[in-house]
Amino acid sequence: MTRLVITLMGVLLAANSSAAPVEIRGARSCHEWQEQARYAKSATEMNKVPLLVSKNWFLGYLSGRAEESGKNLLKGTDNDSIFLWLDNYCRTNPGQDLANAGVELMRELRQQKRL
């Protein structure tokens, strides 16, 4: 019986490790983020809606990741600092999307805050 349980656990773990990555809905690319930010600097207030949607999506995504981790990773981190970090990340990684940026930012925050 023990051997059967161990075998089943091994099969389940192997199947899970080969699973495709989770698709994140609504994640814009870093290229889109940079274009929206560039456009917003020269546009009227009404035309800033796409950037606002991206900002709100990113903050919500980070909040969900923090909740999932069970750690208060965002405490003491203001939105302006988050968006400055995101600007720098996207400038360096234009082929990535905001979900990947969120994963990387949470990893950095976990290291900085030693959580």
C-alpha positions as CSV (number, residue, x, y, z in Angstrom):
1,M,0.0,0.0,0.0
2,T,2.8,2.4,0.9
3,R,4.6,1.7,-2.3
4,L,1.4,2.4,-4.3
5,V,0.9,5.8,-2.6
6,I,4.5,6.7,-3.2
7,T,4.2,5.7,-6.9
8,L,1.0,7.7,-7.3
9,M,2.6,10.8,-5.7
10,G,5.5,10.5,-8.1
11,V,3.2,10.3,-11.1
12,L,1.2,13.3,-9.9
13,L,4.4,15.3,-9.3
14,A,5.8,14.4,-12.7
15,A,2.6,15.3,-14.4
16,N,2.4,18.6,-12.6
17,S,6.0,19.6,-13.5
18,S,5.4,19.2,-17.2
19,A,2.2,21.2,-17.1
20,A,2.0,24.4,-19.3
21,P,2.5,27.7,-17.5
22,V,-0.7,29.4,-16.3
23,E,-2.1,31.9,-18.7
24,I,-2.5,35.3,-17.0
25,R,-5.5,37.3,-18.5
26,G,-5.1,41.0,-19.1
27,A,-1.3,41.2,-18.9
28,R,-0.1,43.7,-21.3
29,S,3.4,43.6,-22.7
30,C,6.2,45.8,-21.5
31,H,6.3,47.3,-25.0
32,E,2.6,48.3,-24.6
33,W,3.4,49.7,-21.1
34,Q,6.2,51.9,-22.5
35,E,4.0,53.1,-25.4
36,Q,1.1,54.0,-23.1
37,A,3.4,55.8,-20.7
38,R,5.1,57.8,-23.5
39,Y,1.7,58.7,-25.0
40,A,0.2,59.7,-21.6
41,K,3.0,62.3,-21.1
42,S,1.8,64.2,-24.2
43,A,-2.0,63.4,-24.1
44,T,-4.9,65.0,-22.5
45,E,-6.3,63.5,-19.2
46,M,-9.1,61.6,-21.1
47,N,-6.6,59.8,-23.3
48,K,-4.7,58.4,-20.3
49,V,-7.3,55.6,-19.7
50,P,-5.2,52.8,-21.1
51,L,-2.3,53.6,-18.8
52,L,-4.6,53.8,-15.8
53,V,-6.0,50.4,-16.7
54,S,-2.5,49.0,-16.9
55,K,-1.5,50.6,-13.6
56,N,-4.6,49.3,-11.8
57,W,-4.2,45.8,-13.4
58,F,-0.5,45.7,-12.2
59,L,-1.4,46.8,-8.7
60,G,-4.2,44.2,-8.5
61,Y,-1.9,41.5,-9.8
62,L,0.8,42.4,-7.2
63,S,-1.9,42.4,-4.4
64,G,-3.1,39.0,-5.5
65,R,0.5,37.6,-5.5
66,A,1.1,39.1,-2.1
67,E,-2.2,37.6,-0.8
68,E,-1.3,34.2,-2.3
69,S,2.2,34.3,-0.6
70,G,0.6,35.0,2.8
71,K,3.3,37.7,3.3
72,N,2.8,41.4,3.5
73,L,5.3,42.1,0.7
74,L,3.8,45.4,-0.4
75,K,3.9,47.0,3.0
76,G,5.9,50.3,2.9
77,T,6.1,50.2,-0.9
78,D,4.3,53.2,-2.5
79,N,2.8,53.1,-6.0
80,D,5.2,55.6,-7.5
81,S,8.1,53.4,-6.5
82,I,6.3,50.4,-8.0
83,F,5.7,52.2,-11.3
84,L,9.3,53.5,-11.5
85,W,10.5,49.9,-11.0
86,L,8.2,48.8,-13.7
87,D,9.4,51.5,-16.1
88,N,13.0,50.3,-15.5
89,Y,12.1,46.7,-15.9
90,C,10.2,47.2,-19.1
91,R,13.0,49.4,-20.6
92,T,15.4,46.5,-19.9
93,N,13.0,43.7,-20.9
94,P,10.7,45.0,-23.7
95,G,9.8,41.4,-24.7
96,Q,8.3,40.5,-21.3
97,D,4.8,41.1,-20.1
98,L,3.5,42.8,-16.9
99,A,2.8,39.4,-15.3
100,N,6.5,38.4,-15.6
101,A,7.4,41.9,-14.2
102,G,5.1,41.3,-11.2
103,V,6.8,37.9,-10.5
104,E,10.2,39.5,-10.6
105,L,9.2,42.5,-8.4
106,M,7.7,40.2,-5.8
107,R,10.9,38.1,-5.8
108,E,13.0,41.3,-5.3
109,L,10.6,42.5,-2.5
110,R,10.8,39.2,-0.8
111,Q,14.7,39.4,-0.8
112,Q,14.8,43.0,0.3
113,K,12.4,42.5,3.2
114,R,13.8,39.0,4.0
115,L,10.3,37.5,4.0
